[in-house]
């Protein structure tokens, strides 16, 4: 059955007029696009730090790219080599990335939360010669350097630090006779533009190789579906090791011009929005959930009489009043979250894609969002279902392959060019796609009922803002249970509002008022689910799960196997209570 369209406010029918020749989607490569954009935008600010401490115009950006590229060439970096970055969101990140691409090299980023062992793995796997980092991360890098004879240079952007070079020293050390223009003009569409290391929920991360052609073709699809203005405003705040940040800040700036504002602490991104007023913005579902939780009390207080005024000003207050496109991605989002923002004048498009597809898969056409659907295939991309319901994607945006792993590549991309996503889905008669869950994560209970844990978890998080993370358990079990951790910010606000005093935030997990509030939220979430899907038992854990820790990947995906093993006693304890069911 076709779902009814979600009620949304009126949207801009098309973005403001752009500039002739932009975006530069006919470029031979990303460096070719960068040179055209830099020549046109000249004195416009290209890169800036969120606190205003650093600003580079496009002319300055271009000059710095040439100097950094010269220094990298002197350090032995050439076409096909890799350059690693372990950086927070700061102007040096797109600067170094763009410079490396001008050599035909492959820049890639490492998650800031990575352990020394994880850093060692990706540097070894990528056969990296140079890493650019910050003083705060140097100890971890130097700790693994001795075991990596190929890692010849550690460059620090905010140095100096013993045993390293500063970025300024690298820039001053250009190779004699280095021909910058010849280098970037030699970069071809099939050269690898970046490596994206998957978050590794089921094993060591795989290196996704994306070419310049992949990125350019992805933006052809994006622009055909939702045209963006030239000279827009972008905000870099997601980890650059995650493709999402590149897709909504770094790469569009190379193709459309405009300004990137770098917010070093992602937790401050919502507060930075009104100053940046991005024309393109993406947030993960947890951010949208927290924003709704912050807005709902004011909306209730406004009442029926003040609702219209609140709705009219909500987008401006959030800093999203001038956006061409607002997105939610990287994980499923509860439909009621999208409905809430549509009602207050902030239409959000849920996008579906993966690193292996250059983040392009499906999106709803403008003004056609449907509740529970991630939209239709982007122009130029095909979507289909395998016999078992697995979502398949095909198009020029599909990765070249997994680095040094032809066997895994052949498993992922079949002989007909279809990328097997690992997600189970449905496609209605109008071509709208609904994602059910990860193929390997579906719950099949003791009675043989198939359920989506992500769907259940989203219902709970939408009903209870106090929940930071939730893992639903129920495979081969008589009923579903859940492990819950509290959201640090939301629970702190609740404790202040109710005058709850504890010596440590984790003690709130056992506080009677908190337990009652979470139980009430679970009850409301259960009301939106069928009886078999409902969570019958839950435990609030006295810990916070952090991205990159035992329980969450750096992109905040649940490590379900690890969670099941680590909390086995707690889980078994919940199932020992069947007598009261």
ABEGO torsion letter per residue (X at the ends): XBBBBBBBBBBBABBBBBBBGOBBAABABAAAAAAAAAAAAGABBABBBAAGABBBBAAAAAAAAAAAAAAAAAAGBBBGBBBBBBBBBBAAAAAAAAAAAAAGBBBBBBBAABBAAAAAAAAAAAGBABBBBBAAAAAAAAAAAAABAABABBBBAAOBBBGBBBAAAAAAABBBGBBAAAAAAABBAABBABBBBBAGAAEBBBBBBBBAAAAAAAAAAAAAABBBBBGBBBBBABBAABAAAAAAAAAAAAAAEEBBBBBABAAAAAAAAAAAGBABBBBBAAAAAAAAAAAAAAAAAAEAAAAAAAAAAAAAAAGAAABABBBBBGBBBBAAAAAAAAAAGBBBBBBBBBAAAGGBABBBBBGABBBGBAEBBBBGBBBBBBAAGBBBBBEAABBAEBBGBAAAAAAABBAAGBBBAGBBBBBBAAGBBBBAEBAAABBBBAAGBBBBAAAAAAAAAAABAABABBBBBABGBABBBBBBBBBAAAAAAAAAAAGBBBABAAAAAABAAAAAAAAAAAAAAAAABBAAABBABBBBBABBBBBGBAABBAAGBBBAAAAAAAAAAAAAAAAAAAAAX
